[in-house]
């Protein structure tokens, strides 16, 4: 049991210490320039195509949900006669 624990400890130490550190570029300045540019695009769409798709999906779900709520309220307000 002790031998297994020691080998696990050595393995974990080896994987942690031998992992290469990645250099991550600081993209804050570029993002600030992108989002602060005065180009007539709303800030919630300046991120590109992914933002546009998310915005349209959110609007579609909102319209569908609102319509469904109104339908269910009308259905509850006017029950069917038995």
Biopython code that builds the backbone (N, CA, C, O; Angstrom):
import numpy as np
from Bio.PDB.StructureBuilder import StructureBuilder

atoms = [
    (1, "UNK", "N", (0.824, -1.188, 0.000)),
    (1, "UNK", "CA", (0.000, 0.000, 0.000)),
    (1, "UNK", "C", (0.870, 1.254, 0.000)),
    (1, "UNK", "O", (0.611, 2.208, -0.735)),
    (2, "UNK", "N", (1.914, 1.234, 0.846)),
    (2, "UNK", "CA", (2.807, 2.384, 0.944)),
    (2, "UNK", "C", (3.558, 2.613, -0.360)),
    (2, "UNK", "O", (3.772, 3.755, -0.766)),
    (3, "UNK", "N", (3.956, 1.533, -1.011)),
    (3, "UNK", "CA", (4.698, 1.632, -2.269)),
    (3, "UNK", "C", (3.817, 2.260, -3.359)),
    (3, "UNK", "O", (4.286, 3.081, -4.147)),
    (4, "UNK", "N", (2.544, 1.867, -3.396)),
    (4, "UNK", "CA", (1.628, 2.427, -4.376)),
    (4, "UNK", "C", (1.409, 3.920, -4.138)),
    (4, "UNK", "O", (1.331, 4.707, -5.081)),
    (5, "UNK", "N", (1.313, 4.286, -2.897)),
    (5, "UNK", "CA", (1.117, 5.692, -2.548)),
    (5, "UNK", "C", (2.332, 6.525, -2.949)),
    (5, "UNK", "O", (2.189, 7.636, -3.458)),
    (6, "UNK", "N", (3.518, 5.987, -2.718)),
    (6, "UNK", "CA", (4.743, 6.701, -3.086)),
    (6, "UNK", "C", (4.865, 6.846, -4.601)),
    (6, "UNK", "O", (5.271, 7.900, -5.090)),
    (7, "UNK", "N", (4.517, 5.795, -5.349)),
    (7, "UNK", "CA", (4.611, 5.888, -6.808)),
    (7, "UNK", "C", (3.589, 6.889, -7.345)),
    (7, "UNK", "O", (3.877, 7.610, -8.301)),
    (8, "UNK", "N", (2.415, 6.941, -6.751)),
    (8, "UNK", "CA", (1.410, 7.918, -7.153)),
    (8, "UNK", "C", (1.880, 9.339, -6.849)),
    (8, "UNK", "O", (1.651, 10.259, -7.634)),
    (9, "UNK", "N", (2.532, 9.507, -5.716)),
    (9, "UNK", "CA", (3.046, 10.823, -5.341)),
    (9, "UNK", "C", (4.141, 11.260, -6.314)),
    (9, "UNK", "O", (4.173, 12.419, -6.725)),
    (10, "UNK", "N", (5.034, 10.345, -6.684)),
    (10, "UNK", "CA", (6.100, 10.671, -7.630)),
    (10, "UNK", "C", (5.520, 11.006, -8.997)),
    (10, "UNK", "O", (5.977, 11.940, -9.657)),
    (11, "UNK", "N", (4.517, 10.247, -9.421)),
    (11, "UNK", "CA", (3.892, 10.490, -10.712)),
    (11, "UNK", "C", (3.217, 11.862, -10.741)),
    (11, "UNK", "O", (3.338, 12.594, -11.724)),
    (12, "UNK", "N", (2.513, 12.207, -9.671)),
    (12, "UNK", "CA", (1.843, 13.504, -9.643)),
    (12, "UNK", "C", (2.859, 14.642, -9.611)),
    (12, "UNK", "O", (2.648, 15.678, -10.242)),
    (13, "UNK", "N", (3.944, 14.460, -8.889)),
    (13, "UNK", "CA", (4.978, 15.479, -8.832)),
    (13, "UNK", "C", (5.632, 15.661, -10.203)),
    (13, "UNK", "O", (5.915, 16.783, -10.621)),
    (14, "UNK", "N", (5.865, 14.560, -10.886)),
    (14, "UNK", "CA", (6.517, 14.607, -12.187)),
    (14, "UNK", "C", (5.633, 15.308, -13.219)),
    (14, "UNK", "O", (6.125, 16.120, -14.002)),
    (15, "UNK", "N", (4.329, 14.999, -13.227)),
    (15, "UNK", "CA", (3.452, 15.619, -14.221)),
    (15, "UNK", "C", (3.254, 17.097, -13.954)),
    (15, "UNK", "O", (3.131, 17.885, -14.891)),
    (16, "UNK", "N", (3.222, 17.482, -12.694)),
    (16, "UNK", "CA", (3.034, 18.898, -12.379)),
    (16, "UNK", "C", (4.302, 19.690, -12.682)),
    (16, "UNK", "O", (4.229, 20.766, -13.277)),
    (17, "UNK", "N", (5.455, 19.176, -12.284)),
    (17, "UNK", "CA", (6.686, 19.935, -12.458)),
    (17, "UNK", "C", (7.174, 19.928, -13.901)),
    (17, "UNK", "O", (7.892, 20.843, -14.306)),
    (18, "UNK", "N", (6.805, 18.927, -14.682)),
    (18, "UNK", "CA", (7.306, 18.865, -16.052)),
    (18, "UNK", "C", (6.353, 19.498, -17.062)),
    (18, "UNK", "O", (6.650, 19.538, -18.256)),
    (19, "UNK", "N", (5.221, 19.988, -16.594)),
    (19, "UNK", "CA", (4.285, 20.596, -17.534)),
    (19, "UNK", "C", (4.846, 21.925, -18.023)),
    (19, "UNK", "O", (5.332, 22.736, -17.234)),
    (20, "UNK", "N", (4.772, 22.133, -19.310)),
    (20, "UNK", "CA", (5.310, 23.358, -19.896)),
    (20, "UNK", "C", (4.345, 24.502, -19.648)),
    (20, "UNK", "O", (3.129, 24.336, -19.743)),
    (21, "UNK", "N", (4.891, 25.654, -19.333)),
    (21, "UNK", "CA", (4.049, 26.829, -19.138)),
    (21, "UNK", "C", (3.803, 27.485, -20.480)),
    (21, "UNK", "O", (4.731, 27.708, -21.257)),
    (22, "UNK", "N", (2.561, 27.787, -20.739)),
    (22, "UNK", "CA", (2.206, 28.446, -21.992)),
    (22, "UNK", "C", (2.272, 29.952, -21.816)),
    (22, "UNK", "O", (1.907, 30.489, -20.770)),
    (23, "UNK", "N", (2.735, 30.608, -22.836)),
    (23, "UNK", "CA", (2.738, 32.057, -22.828)),
    (23, "UNK", "C", (1.412, 32.527, -23.422)),
    (23, "UNK", "O", (1.084, 32.199, -24.561)),
    (24, "UNK", "N", (0.674, 33.278, -22.661)),
    (24, "UNK", "CA", (-0.608, 33.792, -23.114)),
    (24, "UNK", "C", (-0.442, 35.271, -23.432)),
    (24, "UNK", "O", (0.027, 36.049, -22.600)),
    (25, "UNK", "N", (-0.829, 35.645, -24.632)),
    (25, "UNK", "CA", (-0.718, 37.038, -25.025)),
    (25, "UNK", "C", (-1.821, 37.858, -24.366)),
    (25, "UNK", "O", (-2.952, 37.395, -24.221)),
    (26, "UNK", "N", (-1.484, 39.058, -23.975)),
    (26, "UNK", "CA", (-2.452, 39.957, -23.375)),
    (26, "UNK", "C", (-3.249, 40.623, -24.502)),
    (26, "UNK", "O", (-2.712, 41.429, -25.261)),
    (27, "UNK", "N", (-4.540, 40.275, -24.599)),
    (27, "UNK", "CA", (-5.388, 40.764, -25.682)),
    (27, "UNK", "C", (-6.288, 41.919, -25.241)),
    (27, "UNK", "O", (-7.174, 42.334, -25.987)),
    (28, "UNK", "N", (-6.067, 42.435, -24.043)),
    (28, "UNK", "CA", (-6.963, 43.456, -23.501)),
    (28, "UNK", "C", (-6.943, 44.721, -24.358)),
    (28, "UNK", "O", (-8.002, 45.273, -24.656)),
    (29, "UNK", "N", (-5.781, 45.182, -24.753)),
    (29, "UNK", "CA", (-5.691, 46.426, -25.540)),
    (29, "UNK", "C", (-6.420, 46.288, -26.873)),
    (29, "UNK", "O", (-7.117, 47.209, -27.298)),
    (30, "UNK", "N", (-6.261, 45.136, -27.538)),
    (30, "UNK", "CA", (-6.944, 44.929, -28.822)),
    (30, "UNK", "C", (-8.455, 44.870, -28.635)),
    (30, "UNK", "O", (-9.206, 45.420, -29.440)),
    (31, "UNK", "N", (-8.898, 44.203, -27.572)),
    (31, "UNK", "CA", (-10.337, 44.122, -27.295)),
    (31, "UNK", "C", (-10.901, 45.495, -26.951)),
    (31, "UNK", "O", (-12.017, 45.822, -27.354)),
    (32, "UNK", "N", (-10.147, 46.298, -26.215)),
    (32, "UNK", "CA", (-10.603, 47.647, -25.887)),
    (32, "UNK", "C", (-10.765, 48.479, -27.149)),
    (32, "UNK", "O", (-11.751, 49.201, -27.294)),
    (33, "UNK", "N", (-9.810, 48.383, -28.060)),
    (33, "UNK", "CA", (-9.908, 49.123, -29.319)),
    (33, "UNK", "C", (-11.128, 48.657, -30.118)),
    (33, "UNK", "O", (-11.842, 49.473, -30.702)),
    (34, "UNK", "N", (-11.359, 47.355, -30.141)),
    (34, "UNK", "CA", (-12.492, 46.805, -30.881)),
    (34, "UNK", "C", (-13.819, 47.295, -30.323)),
    (34, "UNK", "O", (-14.696, 47.721, -31.076)),
    (35, "UNK", "N", (-13.968, 47.235, -29.002)),
    (35, "UNK", "CA", (-15.250, 47.575, -28.392)),
    (35, "UNK", "C", (-15.463, 49.082, -28.255)),
    (35, "UNK", "O", (-16.605, 49.524, -28.126)),
    (36, "UNK", "N", (-14.398, 49.882, -28.279)),
    (36, "UNK", "CA", (-14.541, 51.327, -28.154)),
    (36, "UNK", "C", (-14.589, 52.038, -29.496)),
    (36, "UNK", "O", (-14.788, 53.252, -29.547)),
    (37, "UNK", "N", (-14.410, 51.293, -30.587)),
    (37, "UNK", "CA", (-14.432, 51.910, -31.912)),
    (37, "UNK", "C", (-15.828, 52.461, -32.204)),
    (37, "UNK", "O", (-16.832, 51.804, -31.928)),
    (38, "UNK", "N", (-15.885, 53.664, -32.761)),
    (38, "UNK", "CA", (-17.163, 54.296, -33.092)),
    (38, "UNK", "C", (-17.510, 53.950, -34.542)),
    (38, "UNK", "O", (-17.258, 54.732, -35.458)),
    (39, "UNK", "N", (-18.093, 52.765, -34.732)),
    (39, "UNK", "CA", (-18.421, 52.318, -36.085)),
    (39, "UNK", "C", (-19.920, 52.053, -36.274)),
    (39, "UNK", "O", (-20.317, 51.445, -37.268)),
    (40, "UNK", "N", (-20.735, 52.493, -35.349)),
    (40, "UNK", "CA", (-22.176, 52.368, -35.497)),
    (40, "UNK", "C", (-22.747, 51.009, -35.112)),
    (40, "UNK", "O", (-23.963, 50.820, -35.153)),
    (41, "UNK", "N", (-21.901, 50.069, -34.743)),
    (41, "UNK", "CA", (-22.375, 48.740, -34.340)),
    (41, "UNK", "C", (-22.634, 48.764, -32.836)),
    (41, "UNK", "O", (-21.800, 49.253, -32.073)),
    (42, "UNK", "N", (-23.788, 48.239, -32.400)),
    (42, "UNK", "CA", (-24.049, 48.179, -30.955)),
    (42, "UNK", "C", (-22.985, 47.335, -30.244)),
    (42, "UNK", "O", (-22.438, 46.399, -30.828)),
    (43, "UNK", "N", (-22.700, 47.662, -29.009)),
    (43, "UNK", "CA", (-21.620, 47.000, -28.285)),
    (43, "UNK", "C", (-21.887, 45.502, -28.109)),
    (43, "UNK", "O", (-20.944, 44.714, -28.041)),
    (44, "UNK", "N", (-23.168, 45.099, -28.033)),
    (44, "UNK", "CA", (-23.459, 43.680, -27.843)),
    (44, "UNK", "C", (-23.281, 42.875, -29.122)),
    (44, "UNK", "O", (-23.414, 41.651, -29.091)),
    (45, "UNK", "N", (-22.983, 43.523, -30.250)),
    (45, "UNK", "CA", (-22.742, 42.813, -31.504)),
    (45, "UNK", "C", (-21.314, 42.991, -32.019)),
    (45, "UNK", "O", (-20.980, 42.467, -33.081)),
    (46, "UNK", "N", (-20.480, 43.705, -31.302)),
    (46, "UNK", "CA", (-19.127, 43.979, -31.776)),
    (46, "UNK", "C", (-18.205, 42.766, -31.701)),
    (46, "UNK", "O", (-17.108, 42.800, -32.257)),
    (47, "UNK", "N", (-18.618, 41.716, -31.037)),
    (47, "UNK", "CA", (-17.779, 40.531, -30.903)),
    (47, "UNK", "C", (-17.705, 39.682, -32.158)),
    (47, "UNK", "O", (-16.864, 38.787, -32.241)),
    (48, "UNK", "N", (-18.557, 39.937, -33.129)),
    (48, "UNK", "CA", (-18.491, 39.193, -34.378)),
    (48, "UNK", "C", (-19.716, 38.324, -34.608)),
    (48, "UNK", "O", (-20.792, 38.576, -34.065)),
    (49, "UNK", "N", (-19.527, 37.290, -35.430)),
    (49, "UNK", "CA", (-20.640, 36.433, -35.843)),
    (49, "UNK", "C", (-21.232, 35.657, -34.669)),
    (49, "UNK", "O", (-22.442, 35.440, -34.614)),
    (50, "UNK", "N", (-20.388, 35.243, -33.738)),
    (50, "UNK", "CA", (-20.892, 34.482, -32.587)),
    (50, "UNK", "C", (-21.845, 35.335, -31.755)),
    (50, "UNK", "O", (-22.872, 34.843, -31.288)),
    (51, "UNK", "N", (-21.511, 36.601, -31.571)),
    (51, "UNK", "CA", (-22.402, 37.501, -30.832)),
    (51, "UNK", "C", (-23.720, 37.707, -31.564)),
    (51, "UNK", "O", (-24.776, 37.763, -30.935)),
    (52, "UNK", "N", (-23.666, 37.820, -32.896)),
    (52, "UNK", "CA", (-24.890, 38.016, -33.675)),
    (52, "UNK", "C", (-25.794, 36.794, -33.577)),
    (52, "UNK", "O", (-27.012, 36.928, -33.458)),
    (53, "UNK", "N", (-25.201, 35.599, -33.626)),
    (53, "UNK", "CA", (-25.998, 34.370, -33.526)),
    (53, "UNK", "C", (-26.625, 34.265, -32.141)),
    (53, "UNK", "O", (-27.805, 33.934, -32.018)),
    (54, "UNK", "N", (-25.846, 34.544, -31.099)),
    (54, "UNK", "CA", (-26.386, 34.488, -29.738)),
    (54, "UNK", "C", (-27.493, 35.514, -29.531)),
    (54, "UNK", "O", (-28.490, 35.232, -28.866)),
    (55, "UNK", "N", (-27.316, 36.711, -30.102)),
    (55, "UNK", "CA", (-28.331, 37.750, -29.977)),
    (55, "UNK", "C", (-29.629, 37.316, -30.661)),
    (55, "UNK", "O", (-30.709, 37.451, -30.086)),
    (56, "UNK", "N", (-29.523, 36.796, -31.883)),
    (56, "UNK", "CA", (-30.723, 36.370, -32.605)),
    (56, "UNK", "C", (-31.404, 35.190, -31.923)),
    (56, "UNK", "O", (-32.633, 35.136, -31.870)),
    (57, "UNK", "N", (-30.632, 34.254, -31.406)),
    (57, "UNK", "CA", (-31.204, 33.121, -30.682)),
    (57, "UNK", "C", (-31.932, 33.595, -29.430)),
    (57, "UNK", "O", (-33.024, 33.118, -29.123)),
    (58, "UNK", "N", (-31.327, 34.533, -28.710)),
    (58, "UNK", "CA", (-31.957, 35.074, -27.504)),
    (58, "UNK", "C", (-33.263, 35.789, -27.843)),
    (58, "UNK", "O", (-34.261, 35.622, -27.142)),
    (59, "UNK", "N", (-33.262, 36.582, -28.910)),
    (59, "UNK", "CA", (-34.479, 37.286, -29.311)),
    (59, "UNK", "C", (-35.568, 36.307, -29.756)),
    (59, "UNK", "O", (-36.739, 36.494, -29.426)),
    (60, "UNK", "N", (-35.190, 35.267, -30.504)),
    (60, "UNK", "CA", (-36.168, 34.274, -30.951)),
    (60, "UNK", "C", (-36.785, 33.545, -29.760)),
    (60, "UNK", "O", (-37.999, 33.344, -29.717)),
    (61, "UNK", "N", (-35.957, 33.151, -28.793)),
    (61, "UNK", "CA", (-36.488, 32.481, -27.600)),
    (61, "UNK", "C", (-37.377, 33.403, -26.783)),
    (61, "UNK", "O", (-38.372, 32.961, -26.208)),
    (62, "UNK", "N", (-37.022, 34.688, -26.727)),
    (62, "UNK", "CA", (-37.834, 35.660, -25.987)),
    (62, "UNK", "C", (-39.200, 35.829, -26.640)),
    (62, "UNK", "O", (-40.220, 35.827, -25.950)),
    (63, "UNK", "N", (-39.231, 35.975, -27.965)),
    (63, "UNK", "CA", (-40.499, 36.142, -28.682)),
    (63, "UNK", "C", (-41.347, 34.882, -28.555)),
    (63, "UNK", "O", (-42.548, 34.958, -28.296)),
    (64, "UNK", "N", (-40.717, 33.722, -28.740)),
    (64, "UNK", "CA", (-41.457, 32.462, -28.615)),
    (64, "UNK", "C", (-42.004, 32.292, -27.199)),
    (64, "UNK", "O", (-43.162, 31.911, -27.025)),
    (65, "UNK", "N", (-41.186, 32.571, -26.192)),
    (65, "UNK", "CA", (-41.622, 32.431, -24.800)),
    (65, "UNK", "C", (-42.747, 33.382, -24.453)),
    (65, "UNK", "O", (-43.693, 33.008, -23.761)),
    (66, "UNK", "N", (-42.648, 34.604, -24.928)),
    (66, "UNK", "CA", (-43.710, 35.579, -24.657)),
    (66, "UNK", "C", (-45.015, 35.161, -25.326)),
    (66, "UNK", "O", (-46.083, 35.254, -24.722)),
    (67, "UNK", "N", (-44.930, 34.707, -26.554)),
    (67, "UNK", "CA", (-46.128, 34.225, -27.252)),
    (67, "UNK", "C", (-46.754, 33.030, -26.555)),
    (67, "UNK", "O", (-47.977, 32.932, -26.453)),
    (68, "UNK", "N", (-45.923, 32.132, -26.080)),
    (68, "UNK", "CA", (-46.429, 30.949, -25.384)),
    (68, "UNK", "C", (-47.101, 31.326, -24.068)),
    (68, "UNK", "O", (-48.117, 30.736, -23.698)),
    (69, "UNK", "N", (-46.544, 32.299, -23.363)),
    (69, "UNK", "CA", (-47.140, 32.758, -22.101)),
    (69, "UNK", "C", (-48.510, 33.383, -22.370)),
    (69, "UNK", "O", (-49.467, 33.113, -21.644)),
    (70, "UNK", "N", (-48.608, 34.210, -23.402)),
    (70, "UNK", "CA", (-49.896, 34.827, -23.741)),
    (70, "UNK", "C", (-50.906, 33.757, -24.125)),
    (70, "UNK", "O", (-52.065, 33.828, -23.718)),
    (71, "UNK", "N", (-50.480, 32.761, -24.906)),
    (71, "UNK", "CA", (-51.369, 31.659, -25.297)),
    (71, "UNK", "C", (-51.880, 30.910, -24.072)),
    (71, "UNK", "O", (-53.076, 30.637, -23.960)),
    (72, "UNK", "N", (-50.984, 30.582, -23.165)),
    (72, "UNK", "CA", (-51.397, 29.840, -21.962)),
    (72, "UNK", "C", (-52.295, 30.686, -21.054)),
    (72, "UNK", "O", (-53.221, 30.158, -20.438)),
    (73, "UNK", "N", (-52.032, 31.982, -20.966)),
    (73, "UNK", "CA", (-52.906, 32.844, -20.161)),
    (73, "UNK", "C", (-54.308, 32.914, -20.760)),
    (73, "UNK", "O", (-55.300, 32.848, -20.034)),
    (74, "UNK", "N", (-54.393, 33.049, -22.095)),
    (74, "UNK", "CA", (-55.703, 33.045, -22.729)),
    (74, "UNK", "C", (-56.398, 31.703, -22.573)),
    (74, "UNK", "O", (-57.610, 31.647, -22.368)),
    (75, "UNK", "N", (-55.647, 30.643, -22.666)),
    (75, "UNK", "CA", (-56.204, 29.291, -22.495)),
    (75, "UNK", "C", (-56.733, 29.101, -21.070)),
    (75, "UNK", "O", (-57.776, 28.475, -20.879)),
    (76, "UNK", "N", (-56.020, 29.638, -20.063)),
    (76, "UNK", "CA", (-56.473, 29.523, -18.681)),
    (76, "UNK", "C", (-57.658, 30.454, -18.394)),
    (76, "UNK", "O", (-58.510, 30.137, -17.564)),
    (77, "UNK", "N", (-57.710, 31.598, -19.079)),
    (77, "UNK", "CA", (-58.785, 32.559, -18.842)),
    (77, "UNK", "C", (-60.097, 32.097, -19.444)),
    (77, "UNK", "O", (-61.165, 32.447, -18.942)),
    (78, "UNK", "N", (-60.035, 31.317, -20.510)),
    (78, "UNK", "CA", (-61.233, 30.823, -21.183)),
    (78, "UNK", "C", (-61.241, 29.305, -21.196)),
    (78, "UNK", "O", (-60.895, 28.692, -22.205)),
    (79, "UNK", "N", (-61.636, 28.688, -20.080)),
    (79, "UNK", "CA", (-61.622, 27.214, -20.036)),
    (79, "UNK", "C", (-62.658, 26.625, -20.987)),
    (79, "UNK", "O", (-63.674, 27.245, -21.301)),
    (80, "UNK", "N", (-62.370, 25.437, -21.422)),
    (80, "UNK", "CA", (-63.280, 24.741, -22.346)),
    (80, "UNK", "C", (-64.532, 24.302, -21.590)),
    (80, "UNK", "O", (-64.447, 23.890, -20.433)),
    (81, "UNK", "N", (-65.701, 24.390, -22.245)),
    (81, "UNK", "CA", (-66.946, 23.968, -21.623)),
    (81, "UNK", "C", (-67.049, 22.457, -21.684)),
    (81, "UNK", "O", (-66.734, 21.848, -22.707)),
    (82, "UNK", "N", (-67.485, 21.856, -20.601)),
    (82, "UNK", "CA", (-67.588, 20.391, -20.544)),
    (82, "UNK", "C", (-68.898, 19.886, -21.087)),
    (82, "UNK", "O", (-69.134, 18.678, -21.107)),
]
sb = StructureBuilder()
sb.init_structure("model")
sb.init_model(0)
sb.init_chain("A")
sb.init_seg("    ")
for serial, (resi, resn, name, xyz) in enumerate(atoms, 1):
    if name == "N":
        sb.init_residue(resn, " ", resi, " ")
    sb.init_atom(name, np.array(xyz, "f"), 0.0, 1.0, " ", f" {name:<3s}", serial, name[0])
structure = sb.get_structure()
